[in-house]
């Protein structure tokens, strides 16, 4: 019997989950949340993203029956509503739309930098969090979710099935011509959560379209896929020319990421399986490209990223050609190994649901055990506190302190092995599927039976 079938292992996972949610309460402030009790008041955008992550966490705590979680979930909802309202009040009325222009021009970049920028990543976090809160029946959550979904359809969808990564909030409403794989991943997660919370399968269709586009690009790139996608051509942004990153930095709230991001590959391995499971819940036959993408992204990340430079842990990013000589960022981030654990569980569960033998599943269960051992041995300071990042040789650095915003990765890591690949976390708990991770029966009757109006 493997760990994924062990009652005692599930008890360990449950204890870790309860400790994470208890620790999250410490970060609460009168105006929202901070990075722990000593944390400074975050910027409005940081407050928004942190509150969204906390809303998701405390909504799960509510569904799990952990006392006190409801109050903290409602605090997060109120914080999100306040931050959104304050942001909207400060925006100018849009008076123009993008016209044909030189997006490389200094005037264009200055105009983008000169105003606020709305990011699709923030929208995705809001959708995921409000969907979980709606399932947990928290006041105001359903309204937040419907507003966010309306905004998606009004401003963010691209005709080729992708989404815009950023839109300038100034009068011109400029749209970023690129989007990151991380943003597309968060969007796919959000659409899956929205589909279940609203019983509307159109969001599964959209998640599938994004995932198949990423799978196609990954296949064409031998699964070493760069972080940025050109929206117009639906292809990876070439990183070969000198100074390529300078072309896009005015759109990014963080430094432009170079090379292949190992955590992103692992994340798409997991999402490919979850989209596949969502389609099966509708009684559809998923495209074989989804299982292929999950397998190939997983193996590429494992081979290129794990135990480099003689030490356990995933490096953060590598080059496109010779990964052993082109380790671009050798730090071991907590979120990357968390995604590794989740990807391993997802593939093991998918194969089991397909009737695979224990021998066929063992590779993924071995990875699960090894990577969870790493988390336990190197990252967990005490239950509820996980280090943010370590050096390449697993030493604590100035960046290592646990961060409240990491709670989403940690909760996902200790919960994903206890539920099916579909439905999403909140709905799985609500349906009584915790510790019943086998694939749930197809139930098309629960989906909205009417055609949407456009």
Secondary structure, 3 states (H helix, E strand, C coil): CCHHHCHHHHHHHHHHHHHHHHHHHHHEECCEEECCCCCCECCHHHHHHHHHHHHHHHHHHHHHCCCCHHHHHHHHHHHHHHHHHHHHHCCCCCCCCCCCCCCCCHHHHHHHHHCCEEEHHHHHHHHHHHHHHHHCCCCCHHHHHHHHHHHHHHHHECCCCCECCEEECCCCCCECCEEEHHHHHHHHHHHHHHHHHHCCCHHHHHHHHHHHHHHHHHHHCCCCCCCEEECCCCEECCCCCCCHHHHCHHHCCCCCCCCEEHHHHHHHHHHHHHHHHHHHHCCCCCCHHHHHHHHHHHHHHHHHHECHHHCCCECCEECCCCCCCCEEECCEEHHHHHHHHHHHHHHHHHHHHCCCCHHHHHHHHHHHHHHHHHHHHHHEEECCEECCEECCCCCCCCCCCCCHHHHHHHHHHHHHHHCCCCCCHHHHHHCCCCCCCCCCCCCHHHCCCCCCCC
